Amino acid sequence: MAGGLTLLAGQSTGMAGLAALALATPLALFGGLYSVLLGHGVFRPGTFGPVGLYWMAAFPVSRLAQEILAPTGGLVEGVGPFLAYQAMIALGFAIGFLWMHERAMPHWLMRRAGDNPLAKELLEKYLRFARVVSARKSARKGGR
């Protein structure tokens, strides 16, 4: 998206590639760190609050890195307002990230669980979470 929007703004292809890479790299690093923290029990599947707070810090840092490496004039008002605005946007990003992560991660864990005890343990957490959600849905349907 960053590269496409940069192209739409009339920038060169090189600048669009730089903008995309400058945002994708820190987001990928923070996404990987989230997965590591999830594996070590800092986060739990199905919880949004802690993930929202995590991305309220990580997303603005990622955007600041992008703005420094591929400037678009976003820092004209100053770093404080820029970071505050990015923190607000981060909650929307966190929703999308969590939705995508919770749909992709279990499939990856199923492939890795045979030879990785941490992946097996995390997969079991996802399965327990899925059973809880399923039981809640069943209870709601049965209560009507």
Secondary structure, 3 states (H helix, E strand, C coil): CHHHHHHHCCCCHHHHHHHHHHHHHHHHHHHHHHHHHHHCCCCCCCCCHHHHHHHHHHHHHHHHHHHHHCCCCCCCCCHHHHHHHHHHHHHHHHHHHHHHHHHHHHHHHHHHCCCCHHHHHHHHHHHHHHHHHHHHHHHHHHCC
